[in-house]
Amino acid sequence: MKPPRVLVVGSGGREHALLWKLSQSPRKPELFAAPGSTAIGKLADCHGVDPLNGPAMVELCKELKIDLVIVGPEAPLAAGLADGLEAFNIPVFGPSQEAAKLESSKAFAKDFMKRHGIPTAGYESFTDAARAADAAAELELPLVVKADGLAAGKGVRVCASRREAIEAVQDFMTKGAVGEAGQRVVLEKCLKGREASVLALVDGERYQVLPACRDHKRLKDKDEGPNTGGMGAYSPLPDFDEKLLETVRREVLDKFVKGIRADKLKYRGVVFVGLMLTEKGPQVLEFNVRFGDPETQTLMPLLECDLLDLLESCAKGRLSAAPIPVKKGASVCVVLASEGYPEKPITNRRIHGIEGAEAELDVLVFHAGTRRTAEGWMTNGGRVLNVVATGPDLARASTRAYAGARCVDFEGVHYRKDIGAAPAK
């Protein structure tokens, strides 16, 4: 039986981690990536096709005789890549364009939650900047202002004052701070509690849950500084027990699957549920329609199964009811970022010490924004490297991850020193 040919769409740390895990499959798949990266090229044959160019992606898959496409980032899904591939009977792990609105439109997601009884914060949505500003001047503080569309982690602001809220509305809707994503905004009640991320594979009828994760979104220690795409993550969570998981299953995931069926949304992929653990129970902050980043880098080393079998069965609507096998112990991911991230990252700086980090006990290094030159590895993005470590418990996994992080150096490198620490109440 010939080995399956698998294409992963994307080029960052998430895709590097997925390919690392896929490469361990006993089925010895032939791995491809589009567009991929230099680091990913060590695991897969990279093709520089733009994932947003649907027809070109279809032609690439035909040419390579791909048996399964796994879509990493959200933008190709929002652009309808899954629909385009399925039209040519190419199996794809990732939801349809209409279902991808659960991430690409905050208003669509909030309306979906309201319609199907999924717990979430109260909200109002606006397409008129003046009306939105008027509402921001009256609604209860603190207030969360969200750009409706995809904004690469830069479309959410938690506003403690009227002035901040009105400025956020103006930045998004009038000044174009996040482009078209800000043409509509959602004003949302600010929830208090601890955040958690739950990822579940969904085949349209059934779902399987991965271990709960916690992402550190703020740039600096103690959750200070601006929001980013994620500065690190850890799993499992000491404050997320089986009872809480059952509540999330009953109140969120069961209703999510019933909702997509009722709304006739084609969903074969992963749903990322961003939660706030409040005194009244878990509330949904957001849905993402793809693997989280850096949650994926954190979770992949904990999985004790063939990822290829798992994702393929999901893409083909044959997800098993059996729980996903997970290793005992913990995993911690520390993101090493460029100077100036997230506003204006400075790139093209020489990276030293990656090999030293990889030599540390139970440490992996996934490349998020690097490129290889004759001089060596260079920075090529805001988030540069993901240093991931496993250990028998959270404390030892964290110690190992930071031992790896300290091995790496480039001008302006910075990272949080408290990934895995107990969150603020």
N, C-alpha and C positions, 0 to 999 in steps of 0.2 A: 504494500500500500504506500503510495507516494506521500511524502510529508506535506502537510497543509502549507499554503502560501498566505501569509498574514501581513496586512499593511496597517501600520499605526500612523494616524494623521496628527502632526504636530512636531514641535522641535525643542520643547523645554524639559525641565526636570521631571515633570509628571510623565511625559512620554518616555524619557530615559528609564524611569522606574518601571513603567509598564513593560517595556521591551526587555529590561533586565529579568523580570519575572517570567515573561513569556519564553525567554531563551532557556529556561530551566525545564520546560515541558518535556516529558518523556517522548512525546510525539515528534520531537526535533523539527519544529516548523522552520520554513524558510521565511525570514523576517525582512520586511521592507518598511521604509518610512518616507513620508512626504510632508514637509520638505526635509525633516531630520536635521542633524547637526554633525559636526566633526566627532563629538563624543558618541552620539547615537550611531555613527557610522562603524563603530567597533562591534556593534551588535546587529546592525541591519544594513541593507543596501539602500542608500538614500537617493531620492529623486526630487529634484528641485522644482516640483510643481506646486503652484499656489493652491492651497486647500479651498480657497474661496472661488476658484474657477471650476465649477461643477463639471462642465463637459470635459475639461482636461483631466480631471480626476477619474471620470468614468473611462476615458480612453486609456489612462495609465493602468487602471485595474484590469481592463480587457487585455492590454498588451502583456501584463505580468501574470495573467491568469490567477488573480487573487481569489482566495476562497473565503476570506473574512476581512472586513475593514473595521478597525477600532478607532473611533474618533475621539481625540483628546480634548481640544479646545472647543469653546462654545460657539464662536463665530461661524465656522463652517456648518454647524447644525442649524443655527439661526438662518443661514443662507439657503438651507434646503439640501445639503449634501446627501443626507440619508435617503431622501425621496428620490434624488437623481440616481443613486446607486441601485436602489431597489427596483427602479423602473427597468433596469437591465439584469434583474435577478442576481445581484451581487449582495450577499449577506453582509449586513452592517450592524455593528453595535453602536447604537445612538438613535435618539428619537427623531420623529418627523419634524418638519419645519413648524407646523402648527403646534405640536407638543412642546417644541423648543421655546415657544413664547412664555412658558413657565419661568424661563430665565431671562429671555430677551425683552420682556415687558413686565415691569413690577406691577403695573395695574392689572394686567391679565392674570398674573399669579395671585394677587390679592382677591380679585373677583372669583377666581377658581376656589380659593380657600373658603371664602364666605359662602359660596354656593353649596359647597360640600361639607360644611360644618367642621373645617379644620381650624384648630385654635390659633389665632394670630392677633396682632395688635389692631386697634381701631385705626381707620385711615380715610383719607379723601384723596381723589386724584384730580389733576387740573391740566388743561391745555392752554389756558389763558393766564399769562404772567401776572396781570394785575389782580385777578381773582385769587391766584395762589398767594401773592404777597399779602392781600387782605386777610386771608385765612391764617397765614403764618403770624400775623400780628394779633390774632385772637385765640388760637388754639393753645391748649395746655402745654406748658414747658416742663421738662425739656422736650423738644420736638425733633423727630427724625425727618430730614428732607432727602428724598431719593429721586435721582434721575431715573426715568422710566426704562430707558434702554441700556444696552451693554456699554459699560464705561470703564472696563479694566480695573475694577476696584476703586475707582475715583469718584463714583457717583452717589456716595452716601455720606451725609454729614449729620452728626448728632449735635444739635444746637441748644445751648443752655440759655440763650437770651433771644429776645425778639429781633434784635439787630442781626445776630448770626443767622437766624432763620430766614429773614428777609434777604440778606446778602446771598445766602445759599440759593434761594429761588432765583434771584437776579443773575447770579453766576451761571446757573444751569440753563435758564430759560431765555435770558436776554443777552448775556455776554458770550454764550456758546462755549463755556468752559469744558464741556464734555461732548461738543458737537451735537449731532442729531439725537443722541441719547437723552438730551435734556429738553426736548420739545414738549414733553409731558413730564410732570413731576407727581410724586406721591408724598403726601404729608402724613406721617404716621406717629401714633403715640409711642413714646419711648418706654420700652420695657426694662425692668430692673431684674438682675439675676446674673447667672453664669452662663456663658455660651457653650454650646457643644455642637458637634457635627455628626450626623448619622448618614451613612451612605448605604443605599440598598440597590441591589440589582433587580430590575423589573422587566418581565418578559411580556407584559400586557395583561397577564392573568394572575401571576404569582410574583412573590418577591423573596429575596434572601438578604439578610442584614450583615454588614461588615461591622467590626468593632467600632465603638464610639470613639471619636477623636476630639481634640480641642486645638483650634488654630489661634495663634497670637497675631492679631491683625495690626495692632498699633506698632509704630516704628521702634519705640524705645521701651526700656524696662519699665515695669510697673504700669503697663498699658498707657503710656504717655506718648505724645506725638501724633502725627497724622495717621490715618488709615492707610494700609498698604495692601498688596495682593496676598500678604501672609508672610510673617517673619519666622515661622516655625510652628511645629505641631507635636502633639504626643498622644499616645494611646497605649493601654486603655485608660479610662478616667476613674479615679478613686471615688468620685461622687456620682457615678452613673451605674447603678446596680440593676439587677434583673427586674425588679419591680418597676423601675423607671423605664426600662426598655419595653416592658409589656404595655405601659401607658402610651409610649410613643408608637408602638405597633397598633394599638387599638384606636387611638385618637388621631394619628397622623397617617401612618403607612397604609392601614386597611382602607381608610377613607380616600387616600390618594389613588389607590388602585381602582376602587369603585368609581371614583371621579373620572379618571381617564377613560374608563369603559363607558360610563354614562355620557361623556362628552365626545366619545368616538375619537379619542386622541391615540395615534399609533405610537406606542412607547415601548421600545425594546432597547434598554440601555441601563444606565445607572442614574438614580436620582440622589442628589446631595441635599439633605435637609439641614439647613442652618437653624438651630434652636436656641431659644433663651429659656433657661431653667428658672422659672419664676416661682414665687410663693404659691401661686394658684395652679402650678403645673407647667409642663413644657408648652411653649408657644413658638410657632414657626416664624422666623425672621425672613427666610428666603428659601426658594428652591433653586438649585442649579441642575442642569440637565446633563452634567458630565462629571467625571472624577474631579475631586477637589485638588487644589495645588496650594500648599504642600501636604495635604492629608494623604494623597496617594503615595508619596515618597515614604511617609511614615508607616502606612499600612502594608505595603507590598512585602516587606521582610517578615511580617507576622503571619502571612497566609501560608497554610500548610496544605496546599492543594495545587492542582494544575490550573493555572489561570486561563490557559487557552480553552480547556474543556468548559470552564465556568462561563466565560464570555461568549463562546460559541453557542452553548446551549441557551443562553439568554437571547442572543440575536435570532435564534431559530425558534423561539417560543417554547422551549423544552426545559425550562429551569427546574431543577430538582427541588423537592421539598426539604431535603436534608440540610441541616445547618452547615455553613462553610467552616471547614476545619481551621483552627487558629492556634498558633504556638502559644505556650505559656510564656509569661514575661511581658516586657514592655518595649516600646520603640519611641525614640525622640529624634526629631528633625530640626536642625538649626540652619537657617537661611543666611548665607553670607552675601551682603549687598554692596553695591557700588556707592562711592561718595556721591551725594546729591539725590539718592533715591529716597522717596518716590517721585519728587517733582522733576528734577533734571539730572538723571544719573550720568556720571562721567565714565566713559568706556575707553577701551583700547589701552588697558594697563596690564602689564605682565603679571601673571599669577605664578606664585612659587608654593611648593609644598603639598600639591595634591597627592603625590605618591606617598609622602609621609603620613598624610591623613588616612589613606587607604590601608596603610600598614598597621594602624592602631587596631586594638581588639574589637571585633564585631562592628567595624565602621565601614559604611559605604559612602561614596561620593557620587551624587547625581548632578549632571551639568544642566543648569537652567539658562545661563546666558554667557556662553564662552565660544571662542573660536581658536583654531590652531594655526599658528604661523611658523615660519622658519625659526623664530626666536623661542617659540613654546606656546603655552596656553595664554590667551589674552581675554580680558573681560569684554563682553559683548551684549550687555543688558543691565537692567537695574538689579534684579535678583540674579546672582552669578552662579553660586554653588549651593547645593543642599547636602549638608553633612548629616548622615543618618546613622544611628547606632541602636542596637538592641541589647537587652540585658535581662537578668532574672527579675528585676523590679525597676520601677521608674527612676529611682535615685541612681542606680548603677548605669542604666541606659543613658541618663543625662550626663553623668560623669564621663562616659566614653564618647558621647557626641561632642562634648566641649574639648576633650583631649584631641579629637580629630580636627575640630575647628581651629584650635590654636596652632596647628601645624601649617595652616594655609595663610599666605600673606600676599596682599597686593596693595598698592597705594590707595588709601581711602577706605579700605575694607572696614565694614562695621556689621555687628550682629547683636541681637539681644542676648543677655547673659542669664535670663530667667525662664527660658523655655522649659515647661514641665513643672514650674512652681505653682503652688495653689493659687487659683484665680481670686481676685477681689470679690467680696460678697456683693 
